[in-house]
Amino acid sequence: MTSHALTTARLPLAIACLIALLAPAVHAQDPAPQGVRIGLTYSSGTRPGLYILPMQGPDADSIKAIISRDLDYGDRITVIAPDSGQPTVGTLNYPLFARLGAAAILQVTPSAGGTLRLVLHEVAAARVLQSADLPLRGAPLSPEWRMSLHGIADEIERWVTGARGVSATRILFTREGTLWQVDADGANAQRVPGVVSGLDPAWHPSGQQMAYMEMLDDGTHVVLRDIESGRSRRVSSTGGTNMSPAFSPDGKTMVYASGEDGVDLFALPVEGSDRRIRITVGGSTNAQPSFSPDGRRIAFTSFRLGRPEIYITDADGTNAELLTTSGFGDQLYRSDPSWSPDGRFVAFSTQIEGRFQIATISLRDRSVKQHTIDAVNEDPSWAPDARHLVFTSSRSGSKQLWVLDTESGRMRQLTRGPAARMAAWSPRLVITR
Amino acid sequence: MNYPTRLLAPLALAVAFVAACGSPPPPPPPPAPVINQDSIDAAARARAAAAERARADSVARAEAARRAAEERARAEAAERERAAIAAARAAFATVIYFDLDKSDLKPEARTILMAKLPLLRANMNVRIRIAGHTDDRGSDAYNVALGQRRAAAAKRFLVDQGIAADRIDVVSFGEDRPVAMGSGEENWSKNRRDEFEIIVGGENLRLP
C-alpha cells in the first residue's frame, strides 16, 4: 500500500483540485497560508508511510510512543518506527527510506525546555517539507502534557496528509450513572468531579462547556456545566422528561427534548435568557437533536410514524422530512442521529436482526452504509475529522466504547472496566500550529 | 404418761358434777369492759378503708381490664386499618407492563389502572408520580423518550377517567432503573413497566 503511495506520489493537478473541492466547506480545516503547501501529494485512500527516526532527549521514549500511536489511530498514515537506533545525523539517504516504504521522514528532537523540534522530510522530493519548534505544556507525562503532545501529533498529521488529526480530543461518556471522560487514545479515563447523575452528554463547540441529562427521582433535567470551574446550572425549567441536549455549531443555542405528554424539541440561548422556543410540534416523541455544521438544519429521532425514525428539519422546525426512508433490517427502529462535522453524513443506530448496528446515510444520495455486524452497537458520535465515530458496543462482553474508522472499517476499544455508554466526542481541545 | 391422764379425766368430771349440784355463790359479774371508742372507730375505719380499697381495686381492675380490652380493640382496629391502607397503597403501586417498543395500554394494564381510581377519588389531596421504564433493547438514549411515552399513556388513561391532570406527575428513567438484571424475555418483560408512587397525601389516606 505504501509502495503504491510512492508510485502515485505525483498526482495530476486535476485530482488535487477535486480533493480540495471535497474538503469540508463549512468546518474548513486550518486553511493553509498562501504559498505554503501542506501535506504530501499522495493518492486518496492510501496511507503514506511515515518513518519516525530514533530520538533521544527528555522523555523521548514516551514522546515517540504517543506520537506513533496518535498517527496510527488517525488511520491516514502508516507509521514506521523502529524500536531503537541512534539519532540520524547529517544528510538523510532518501532512496534508502523510499525502499523502506516511507513517503516522509519525521525527525523529533526534545529539548530540556519542553520544546519539540520537528522536521518533516518528503522522501520523493528529497527535501525538508516542514519544520517547527512546538511547545509541550505541563509536567512531563501529566494529562496536560499529553494533551499538548496530542496537539503536536495532530499538526504532524496535517503536515503529512493535509488534514489535522483528532488525538487532542476527549470523549465524555456515562459510567455507573455518572459522567466520565477519557482522552481519544484511551488514556486518563476519569470521573468528572461533582456530578451526581449524568447521562447523554454533549460538548459545546468551544470545548469549554458541556451539557448532560441529570436523572433524579423527580424526573430528568438538562444541566449546563462549565468544564474548567465545574460550575453547573439546570437549564430545563419544567418537570417530566428533559433529555438529549445538543449545541448549535456557533455555540449560541442549546436544543433539547422536553415534555410531559409528548416530548418535543426546544431551543434555548446558552447565555442569559431562559425563554425557550419550541421547534417541533406536539403529539409525538421528538428527541436526540443533532445540528448540521452550518447550523441551519437539525437531525432528530421521532416516533411520529409509530416507530422511531430519523428526520431532518430546518432549525426553526419547518420542513421536517423523513431521512431514513429506505426499508432495511428486520425491525424498523432508527435512532441516535449524529450529523458529521463535514455535513455529508448522518450516523445512526439501526436495528437489524433484533440488534442495533451503526450505519451512516449520505445526505447527497441517501445511500446507507452499515459499519458493524458483531454484537450490539449503538449511539454513534463523530470525531471532528468527520471520519471516526465513537459508539457503544457489547462485543467485548460488556458495554464499552469503541472507535471506528468509517473509511477503512478499522476498530479499536477505547474504554475498559465498568460498562461505558452514551459517548460524545469533543471538538479539538488543542490546536497547535 | 397415758395412765395418769385416764385417771384424771373421770375425776375432773366428778368434781364438776358436785360443784354443779351444790348451791355455790353466784360468781361475781365480770367487770364491765372498758370500751375504747377510738380503737373501735379506728378499726371500723380500717375495715371500711380496706373494704373501700378492695372495692376500688376491683373497680380499677375491671376498669383497667375494660380499658385494655378497648385499647386492644382500638389497636387491632388501627392495625387493621393500617394493614388495609398498606394493602390499598400496595395495590395502588401495582405496576403495569408493556410490549417491546410499545407504549399502548394492554387490557390487563387498563384493569389495573381502573383499580387505582377509587383511592384517587377518595383522597382528593393525593398526588402521584408515574415513572416509565424500558428494557435495554431499544436505543439506550432514546429509551428515555419511550419510558416517557409509557408514563404519559397511563396518565392519559387516568385523566380520561376523571382524575385531574395536575395530580399526576410523569417521569421516565429509560433503561437505567431495571428491576430484573440480565437478558432474556423473562427479565426484559419485567422491566418494560410503569411504576406508581404516592408523592403527596400518602400519610393520611382514607380508604375508599
Interface residues (C-beta under 8 A of the other chain):
Chain A: G177 L199 D200 M213 M215 D217 D218 G219 T220 G239 G240 T241 M243 S244 A257 G259 E260 D261 G262 V263 T285 A287 Q288 T301 F303 R307 P308 Y333 S335 D336 S349 G354 F356 E378 D379 T392 R421 M422
Chain B: D101 R129 R137 G138 S139 D140 A141 Y142 V144 A145 L146 G147 Q148 R149 A152 K155 R156 D169 V170 V171 S172 F173 G174 D176
